Amino acid sequence: MNIAEALAALPAPEVTGAADGEITAITYNSTEVQPGACFLAIRGKRRDGHAYIGDALRAGALLVVGSDPAPADFPADRVYARVADSRRELATLAAAFAGRPSERMAVIGVTGTDGKTTVTNLVDAILEAGGFRTGLMSTVDFKIAGERSQNNTRFTTLEAPEVQERLARMADARTQCAVLETTSSGLALHRVWAVAYDVAVVTNITSEHLELHGTQEAYWRAKAMLCEAIDPDAVKPGFPGVPKACVLNADDRSFTYLLDFCRAPVVSYGLSEGADVRAERVELRADGSRFDVRLPNRTRFTVETSLVAGYNVSNCLAAIATGYLFGVAPERMAAALAAFPGVPGRMERIEMGQPFSVVVDYAHTADSLEKVLNVLRPLTTGRLIAVFGSAGDRDRVKRPAMGAVAARLADFAVITDEDPRTEDAMSILREIAGGADAAGAREGEKYRCVVDRRKGIGAAFAMAHAGDTVLLAGKGHEQSIIIGEAKLPWDDRRVARDELRALGYGGAAETGANDA
């Protein structure tokens, strides 16, 4: 892409300087600038990219795009383009540089507070069973050209250049359907601004990431951006007849709210009377679920899945509704759900021959913690022990709410580190404990605070007896823990096995995952 093409992609830029040449890369990081790059100066939470324009120019940037006026000493042989929102135009230029890959395939976006990763993978499995070549981006992994690679970035929705680069690789591999787990952060920060979505799938909306959004209302509004992005009149030459729809949860309180933001047809799912894709005769078991599905065309079929709990019935329905839009036969959808193994770190059991149960799950909000504890309660003959924390430098509002949930639903809680980041670890734990106290719990009787997650897990195992269940919540599949500015290797499942071995257990192979 040359400079003229880049400028043509921008909305009404104020251009300073005149130069020609080929753009070799799109970046927002001045340390990554190579000769010929386009540097986007973005004003972030901690740093202002405009302060690094000089560094980018010295490294060879030909084009600089920012929201501020051009620097007074900007060289005449380079080009500066001033735009209203340089963060948004990072996505615009990244898509143009990559050849607008999302226009060459169908794109399904999955958002919500809980269940996004599960639904993303379920949709991928159903579409693949329907004969489509699929790609995937999720919290856990990426799937491109049939190959999966672990997502170790700690970001669900990557920055726009990384999103577009992966979409381009999918398009080059002749992918027909890309399924993107899409966060409120990715929407609000325009990381997916230039992604041509065709179907929006929403799981549920409660409250999270208020450190970014400020209010619950702003968080909900960010989620609604995915529904707004579905243009029912958009045509994709590479995928004629691609469905355009918003798939919404009729059982969730977000349903009515989201309707006002949907330009495309709405397909509802749930157990509610009147849902377009509805579950009936639901049987929930310790080893999975069985239910009948009624489709909008009145077709009925039965689903058997190893996924446990009512919320996974809802997750399956969201994926079924999406498969229905793409014309996947019911029997193929049922087969895909029956074979689905789950996602790592979601209701994943750790078996080392210990007499008590150990379950690893990603639950990191009050709502998701409540759901998981409610699932485990009837499966537990002894005590239910919850090990959890809350991330530092993130939403503080949910901390006492999580403490209150644990006080109500767990027999004992070990409140410990999740990712303290730059906050004082004990201060985070005390905020969580405040919610437990307000719910009537007493420290020492109902909970304890333990700085250092390994020590917290060890403490929970040391107190567990036969018949108890120990839930390790909040980290799930993650492969690191962030303390201060350091990103340290970490895996709850590995640490759990280490601590169980230290107690004298070991040998038995762990079971597969059941995804939350």
WOFENWO-V724802 format. One record per helix or strand of 2 or more residues. SS is the DSSP state (H for helix, E for strand). FROM is the first residue (numbers start at 1). TO is the last residue. If there is no record, write none. Layout:
ss=SS from=FROM to=TO
ss=SS from=FROM to=TO
//
This chain:
ss=H from=3 to=9
ss=E from=14 to=16
ss=E from=25 to=27
ss=H from=30 to=32
ss=E from=37 to=40
ss=H from=49 to=58
ss=E from=63 to=66
ss=E from=79 to=82
ss=H from=86 to=97
ss=H from=101 to=104
ss=E from=106 to=111
ss=H from=116 to=129
ss=E from=134 to=137
ss=E from=141 to=144
ss=E from=147 to=150
ss=H from=160 to=172
ss=E from=177 to=181
ss=H from=184 to=188
ss=E from=199 to=202
ss=H from=210 to=213
ss=H from=216 to=228
ss=H from=237 to=239
ss=E from=245 to=249
ss=H from=254 to=259
ss=E from=265 to=270
ss=E from=277 to=285
ss=E from=288 to=294
ss=E from=300 to=305
ss=H from=310 to=325
ss=H from=330 to=339
ss=E from=348 to=349
ss=E from=357 to=361
ss=H from=366 to=377
ss=E from=384 to=388
ss=H from=397 to=409
ss=E from=412 to=416
ss=H from=425 to=438
ss=E from=447 to=450
ss=H from=453 to=463
ss=E from=469 to=473
ss=E from=480 to=483
ss=E from=486 to=489
ss=H from=492 to=502
//
